[in-house]
């Protein structure tokens, strides 16, 4: 059985001066499936699993090569990977997006409910706000128990105050779904709108109602929330924005922020927990945040003093942001997945480029990194994906199996459309 682990604590991270220690490679790479880039999809980003060990994910491109989909290389697919007794995996395309009202370019991880239905978002498509590509959707895929799946669009984004272009997956909590739109809600942020955080609530006869929990205003409070949100145990929501914050950094757009939404009767209150500055704490958050048992927030940015990105921890009790690791290209760069904790409290993530296999990919094929506490410091280790037959440009969510092995996706190379890979932990 594969499953996401509950966040644990890097226990004394906030109490020590962090020292990065060299460690040996900790895992062996294995490609479970290599996308050809045609009907089977191209550009996977993130995985989930069910209780039987099947893997589910989306590819942003590939699939249908007709209509609107032809000009962009396909509108994307939803896939299932099933393990076989001999250690191989079989790919099944369970839905092919065809554009228009069906949705275009699914992005972000899926959500699986207790009845076996899958839920996700498409950046474009639907019936809202007009235009060639429209403003995006939230969809449901329901199995019939015989190998077929039926798609239902449960929400069409309308643009304007409603928000548009959801670029991250959904988060389920209390029977509702929560997510973000990268744009819309007002005329700020260069006239495109600064984005929203939304809630979808189920109603009668399969209907869903959208509520805007927060509309980003003018950039100072953040802008373009392109990553999924995270809940703490008190019901507060946390996330990052790609721009906004200190608008004199990367003027006039800003360098990104970490925000918190606290629920209150009939409303949610936003507070900015941290604003990024390229020359100091890094800039341009590339992922959402993970939360440990003490309420500390962990995430990544792709810019910073060294230019390759870094991993940070923000202490809510002190307001202090600590750089846990600054990437150097040789050992990874441009982190692209929200950090994940394993059962032992070790922090994992991916980098889109970097690694010692630079001869195989331009600037390296990327890989998976691990941060763990060793004595009074942190040990950083990295497993690169190269050569390109293993895939390149990993991103999206990682998941773990019961043995602690890591599963993820690479968005390019392999057989042409990216890969699903496993790293066996030892």
Phi, psi and omega per residue, in radians:
X1 nan 2.247 3.063
X2 -1.682 2.501 3.113
X3 -2.766 2.728 2.999
X4 -1.382 2.453 -3.127
X5 -1.534 2.618 3.049
X6 -1.273 2.507 -3.132
X7 -1.025 2.385 3.041
X8 -2.005 -3.078 -3.063
X9 -1.960 2.313 2.859
X10 -1.399 1.585 -2.698
X11 -0.894 -0.839 -3.034
X12 -1.940 0.422 -3.119
X13 -0.955 -0.761 -3.053
X14 -1.422 -0.029 -3.042
X15 -1.889 -0.101 -3.041
X16 -2.258 2.795 2.921
X17 -1.376 2.131 -2.995
X18 -1.340 2.306 3.072
X19 -2.116 2.222 3.141
X20 -1.493 2.232 -3.078
X21 -1.952 2.494 3.106
X22 -1.352 2.356 3.070
X23 -2.348 2.772 3.111
X24 -1.348 2.829 3.065
X25 -1.002 2.461 -2.994
X26 -1.976 0.024 -3.062
X27 -2.615 2.802 3.065
X28 -1.953 2.367 -3.072
X29 -1.517 2.550 3.047
X30 -2.582 2.260 3.090
X31 -1.510 2.114 3.113
X32 -1.504 -0.622 3.100
X33 -2.728 2.438 3.118
X34 -2.058 2.070 -3.101
X35 -1.326 2.379 3.123
X36 -1.400 -0.281 3.099
X37 1.572 0.093 3.118
X38 -1.899 -2.057 -3.095
X39 -1.105 -0.466 -3.121
X40 -1.448 -0.065 3.062
X41 1.846 2.915 -3.137
X42 -2.659 2.299 3.094
X43 1.488 1.014 3.103
X44 -1.215 2.620 -3.129
X45 -2.605 1.568 3.036
X46 1.754 2.627 -3.087
X47 -2.341 2.708 2.825
X48 -2.343 3.009 3.128
X49 -2.446 2.788 3.044
X50 -1.856 -3.108 -3.059
X51 -1.216 -0.252 3.111
X52 -1.627 -0.004 3.130
X53 1.547 0.119 3.055
X54 -1.312 2.552 3.123
X55 -1.839 2.502 3.103
X56 -2.278 2.514 3.099
X57 -2.877 -3.095 3.122
X58 -2.204 2.710 2.911
X59 -2.060 2.398 -3.045
X60 -1.254 -0.524 -3.125
X61 -2.204 -2.991 -3.087
X62 1.374 -3.108 -3.092
X63 1.507 -2.268 -3.068
X64 -1.075 2.369 3.094
X65 -2.032 0.605 -3.130
X66 -2.160 2.859 3.044
X67 0.966 -2.371 3.130
X68 -1.029 -0.493 -3.032
X69 -1.272 -0.428 -3.068
X70 -1.084 -0.733 -3.035
X71 -1.253 -0.313 -3.105
X72 -1.977 0.137 3.119
X73 1.414 0.509 3.141
X74 1.788 2.586 -3.080
X75 -1.612 -0.007 3.081
X76 1.764 2.875 -3.128
X77 -2.456 2.878 2.895
X78 -1.937 2.297 -3.065
X79 -2.179 2.782 3.014
X80 -2.218 2.354 3.028
X81 -1.970 2.188 -3.088
X82 -1.955 2.245 -3.134
X83 -1.322 2.474 3.079
X84 -1.845 2.828 -3.067
X85 -1.133 -0.405 -3.124
X86 -1.581 0.161 3.112
X87 1.610 -0.129 3.081
X88 -1.494 2.979 3.133
X89 -2.253 2.546 3.136
X90 -1.967 2.288 -3.135
X91 -1.615 2.353 3.033
X92 -2.215 2.194 3.008
X93 -1.469 1.982 -3.058
X94 -1.686 -0.255 2.984
X95 -2.766 2.357 3.049
X96 -1.971 2.091 3.122
X97 -1.329 2.412 -3.062
X98 -2.066 0.176 3.092
X99 1.521 -3.130 -3.134
X100 1.114 -2.379 -3.088
X101 -1.170 -0.255 -3.111
X102 -1.338 -0.385 -3.091
X103 1.860 2.657 -3.116
X104 -2.415 2.278 3.063
X105 1.083 1.351 3.001
X106 -1.113 2.480 -3.068
X107 -2.567 2.563 -3.129
X108 1.483 2.874 -3.076
X109 -1.256 2.712 3.083
X110 -1.465 2.890 2.980
X111 -2.078 2.339 3.110
X112 -1.945 2.147 3.122
X113 -1.606 3.111 -3.035
X114 -1.193 -0.325 3.121
X115 -1.596 0.014 3.126
X116 1.559 0.158 3.084
X117 -1.433 2.557 3.108
X118 -1.886 2.490 3.131
X119 -2.275 2.497 3.115
X120 -2.828 -3.060 -3.121
X121 -2.174 2.654 2.917
X122 -2.059 2.459 -3.100
X123 -1.139 -0.712 -3.087
X124 -2.137 -3.073 3.127
X125 1.501 -3.018 -3.075
X126 1.628 -2.855 -3.094
X127 -2.096 0.042 -3.056
X128 -1.599 2.598 2.910
X129 1.183 0.125 3.032
X130 1.197 -3.020 -3.125
X131 1.542 2.963 -3.053
X132 -1.199 -0.697 -3.087
X133 -1.820 -0.198 -3.136
X134 1.076 -2.887 -2.840
X135 -1.996 0.079 3.073
X136 1.852 2.883 -3.057
X137 -2.473 2.899 2.809
X138 -2.056 2.265 -3.054
X139 -2.176 2.779 3.053
X140 -2.181 2.399 3.030
X141 -2.049 2.143 -3.072
X142 -2.008 2.239 3.127
X143 -1.405 2.603 3.093
X144 -1.731 0.043 -3.134
X145 1.433 -0.035 -3.127
X146 -2.106 0.245 3.114
X147 1.737 -0.106 3.117
X148 -1.816 2.701 -3.130
X149 -2.270 2.526 3.117
X150 -2.001 2.262 3.120
X151 -1.621 2.409 2.996
X152 -2.275 2.227 3.026
X153 -1.415 1.993 -3.094
X154 -1.630 -0.261 3.035
X155 -2.755 2.375 3.036
X156 -1.932 2.095 3.093
X157 -1.233 2.451 -2.992
X158 -1.807 -0.134 -3.057
X159 1.365 -3.083 -3.137
X160 1.063 -2.329 -3.098
X161 -1.145 -0.307 -3.110
X162 -1.355 -0.405 -3.053
X163 1.558 2.794 3.130
X164 -2.697 2.772 3.108
X165 1.102 1.207 3.042
X166 -1.193 2.094 -3.041
X167 -1.861 0.016 -3.118
X168 -2.248 2.872 3.082
X169 -1.298 3.097 -3.136
X170 -1.611 2.776 2.983
X171 -2.151 2.254 3.135
X172 -1.639 2.407 3.088
X173 -2.753 2.090 3.082
X174 1.102 0.508 -3.136
X175 1.521 -0.131 3.110
X176 -1.838 2.843 3.036
X177 -1.956 2.556 3.140
X178 -2.273 2.498 -3.128
X179 -2.867 -2.997 -3.105
X180 -2.312 2.658 2.897
X181 -2.014 2.422 -3.052
X182 -1.285 -0.370 -3.065
X183 -2.433 3.126 3.089
X184 1.578 -3.124 3.067
X185 1.599 -0.475 3.130
X186 -2.850 -2.918 -3.125
X187 -1.864 0.196 3.109
X188 -1.294 -3.052 3.087
X189 0.932 1.055 3.064
X190 1.129 0.512 3.068
X191 1.433 -0.057 -3.110
X192 -1.577 -0.213 -2.987
X193 1.515 2.507 -2.999
X194 -1.603 -0.053 3.080
X195 1.756 2.978 -3.061
X196 -2.449 2.859 2.822
X197 -1.992 2.252 -3.039
X198 -2.212 2.822 3.054
X199 -2.202 2.396 3.010
X200 -1.975 2.190 -3.080
X201 -2.030 2.262 -3.135
X202 -1.290 2.547 3.105
X203 -2.221 -2.638 -3.114
X204 -1.334 2.562 2.991
X205 0.969 0.668 3.056
X206 1.359 0.155 3.121
X207 -1.419 2.705 3.103
X208 -2.315 2.526 3.135
X209 -2.071 2.308 3.113
X210 -1.628 2.433 3.017
X211 -2.219 2.270 3.041
X212 -1.443 1.976 3.131
X213 -1.362 -0.618 3.091
X214 -2.737 2.365 3.032
X215 -1.945 2.059 3.128
X216 -1.148 2.452 -2.847
X217 -1.692 -1.184 -2.951
X218 -2.329 0.157 -3.128
X219 1.753 -0.638 3.134
X220 -1.110 -0.499 3.112
X221 -1.622 0.170 -3.110
X222 1.895 2.813 3.125
X223 -2.817 2.605 -3.122
X224 1.007 1.171 3.068
X225 -1.310 1.655 -3.026
X226 -1.694 0.056 -3.093
X227 -2.056 2.829 3.136
X228 -1.185 2.726 3.099
X229 -1.543 2.919 3.089
X230 -2.371 2.496 3.102
X231 -1.770 2.536 2.881
X232 -1.707 3.128 -3.051
X233 -1.226 -0.283 3.128
X234 -1.587 -0.017 3.123
X235 1.579 0.143 3.055
X236 -1.384 2.598 3.118
X237 -1.845 2.492 3.138
X238 -2.312 2.640 3.065
X239 -2.954 -3.090 3.124
X240 -2.200 2.754 3.017
X241 -2.103 2.471 -3.067
X242 -1.223 -0.516 3.113
X243 -2.288 -2.934 -3.136
X244 1.471 -3.028 -3.098
X245 1.564 -2.089 3.116
X246 -1.397 1.818 -2.996
X247 -1.334 -0.166 3.026
X248 -1.431 -0.181 2.990
X249 -1.578 2.192 -3.050
X250 0.913 0.957 -3.049
X251 -1.104 2.536 -0.009
X252 -1.680 0.319 -2.949
X253 -1.589 -0.540 -3.061
X254 1.592 2.934 -3.002
X255 -1.989 0.160 3.053
X256 1.869 2.843 -3.064
X257 -2.666 2.836 2.953
X258 -1.919 2.263 -3.097
X259 -2.137 2.814 3.058
X260 -2.281 2.396 3.012
X261 -2.033 2.080 -3.133
X262 -1.825 2.252 -3.109
X263 -1.347 2.516 2.986
X264 -2.546 2.833 -3.074
X265 -0.926 2.017 3.062
X266 1.395 0.011 -3.081
X267 -2.793 2.891 3.012
X268 -2.191 2.459 -3.108
X269 -1.906 2.210 3.128
X270 -1.634 2.466 2.940
X271 -2.349 2.479 3.093
X272 -1.578 2.042 -3.097
X273 -1.490 -0.520 3.141
X274 -2.788 2.446 3.007
X275 -2.012 2.360 -3.028
X276 -1.558 2.633 3.125
X277 -2.420 2.100 -2.998
X278 -0.948 -0.681 -3.075
X279 -1.403 -0.084 -3.061
X280 -2.128 -1.354 -3.042
X281 -1.795 0.323 -3.096
X282 1.502 3.063 -3.078
X283 -2.729 2.822 3.101
X284 1.129 1.336 3.075
X285 -0.965 2.292 -3.065
X286 -1.843 -0.107 -3.069
X287 -2.540 3.042 2.942
X288 -1.340 -2.885 -3.109
X289 -2.099 2.638 2.950
X290 -1.827 2.617 -3.074
X291 -2.112 2.246 3.094
X292 -1.618 -3.119 -3.059
X293 -1.152 -0.285 3.114
X294 -1.717 0.062 3.139
X295 1.495 0.126 3.072
X296 -1.283 2.538 -3.114
X297 -1.872 2.365 -3.124
X298 -2.138 2.368 -3.138
X299 -2.824 -2.968 -3.072
X300 -2.337 2.676 2.903
X301 -2.261 2.719 -3.116
X302 -1.746 -0.147 3.099
X303 -2.071 2.895 3.133
X304 2.833 -3.032 -3.062
X305 -0.973 -0.628 -3.126
X306 -1.599 -0.218 3.043
X307 1.520 0.018 -3.074
X308 -2.034 0.004 -3.133
X309 1.710 2.957 -3.117
X310 -2.747 2.868 3.021
X311 -1.841 2.336 -3.104
X312 -2.199 2.827 2.936
X313 -2.236 2.278 3.071
X314 -1.927 2.093 3.072
X315 -1.472 2.094 3.109
X316 -1.279 -0.459 -3.109
X317 -1.257 -0.555 -3.117
X318 -1.969 -0.283 -3.065
X319 1.329 0.163 -3.077
X320 -1.564 2.302 3.029
X321 -1.735 2.193 -3.141
X322 -1.956 2.286 3.042
X323 -1.411 2.028 -3.136
X324 -1.472 -0.626 3.100
X325 -2.742 2.380 3.081
X326 -1.950 2.134 -3.021
X327 -1.301 2.700 -3.052
X328 -2.265 0.236 -3.124
X329 1.348 -0.853 3.127
X330 -1.078 -0.640 -3.136
X331 -1.945 0.639 3.109
X332 1.792 2.713 3.099
X333 -2.866 2.773 -3.141
X334 0.955 1.221 3.135
X335 -1.071 2.413 -2.987
X336 -2.315 0.189 3.079
X337 -2.334 2.528 3.098
X338 -1.030 2.281 -3.123
X339 -0.974 2.571 3.128
X340 -2.258 2.430 3.050
X341 -1.653 2.404 2.957
X342 -1.563 -3.105 -3.060
X343 -1.123 -0.400 -3.132
X344 -1.587 0.060 3.120
X345 1.466 0.205 3.104
X346 -1.480 2.512 -3.035
X347 -1.765 2.254 -3.111
X348 -2.106 2.675 3.036
X349 -2.894 3.132 3.138
X350 -2.095 2.739 2.975
X351 -2.133 2.401 -3.063
X352 -1.290 -0.440 3.089
X353 -2.380 -3.063 3.083
X354 1.589 2.982 -3.102
X355 2.032 2.871 -3.093
X356 -1.332 -0.192 -3.114
X357 -1.510 0.709 -3.057
X358 -1.075 -0.419 -3.131
X359 -1.219 -0.301 -3.106
X360 -1.553 -0.632 -3.096
X361 -2.279 2.660 3.052
X362 -1.108 2.009 -3.103
X363 1.177 0.339 3.100
X364 1.597 2.673 -3.060
X365 -1.531 -0.078 -3.075
X366 1.448 -3.140 -3.126
X367 3.116 -2.812 -3.105
X368 -2.040 2.325 3.115
X369 -1.981 2.794 3.089
X370 -2.386 2.360 3.011
X371 -2.041 2.265 3.124
X372 -2.499 2.671 -3.140
X373 -1.428 2.272 3.077
X374 -2.292 1.905 -3.072
X375 1.084 -2.178 -3.139
X376 -1.739 0.271 -3.135
X377 -2.363 -3.044 3.097
X378 -2.004 2.407 3.046
X379 -1.755 2.281 3.094
X380 -1.949 2.305 3.065
X381 -2.440 2.765 -2.942
X382 -2.526 2.345 3.021
X383 -2.018 1.948 3.136
X384 -1.359 2.700 -3.111
X385 -1.534 -0.460 -3.006
X386 -0.906 2.645 0.189
X387 -1.374 3.060 -3.050
X388 -0.998 -0.400 3.109
X389 -1.085 -0.361 3.074
X390 -1.476 -0.168 -3.066
X391 1.852 2.847 3.121
X392 -2.559 2.717 3.115
X393 1.195 0.903 3.133
X394 -1.121 2.575 3.105
X395 -2.923 -3.106 -3.088
X396 1.369 -3.129 -3.023
X397 -1.310 2.516 2.965
X398 -1.682 2.662 2.997
X399 -2.343 2.883 -3.082
X400 -2.175 2.626 2.963
X401 -1.687 -3.084 -3.051
X402 -1.130 -0.364 3.126
X403 -1.599 -0.050 -3.132
X404 1.560 0.095 3.077
X405 -1.217 2.637 -2.974
X406 -1.882 2.397 3.106
X407 -2.182 2.410 -3.133
X408 -2.766 -3.042 -3.107
X409 -2.225 2.565 2.994
X410 -2.020 2.322 -2.971
X411 -1.425 -0.136 -3.071
X412 -2.522 3.043 3.112
X413 1.068 -2.484 -2.920
X414 1.157 -2.229 3.079
X415 -1.511 0.147 3.098
X416 2.234 -0.378 -3.070
X417 -2.189 0.297 -3.130
X418 1.728 3.111 -3.063
X419 -2.463 2.828 2.816
X420 -1.907 2.257 -3.032
X421 -2.242 2.794 3.033
X422 -2.170 2.424 2.973
X423 -2.051 1.996 -3.118
X424 -1.370 2.090 -3.080
X425 -1.478 2.352 3.057
X426 -2.428 nan nan
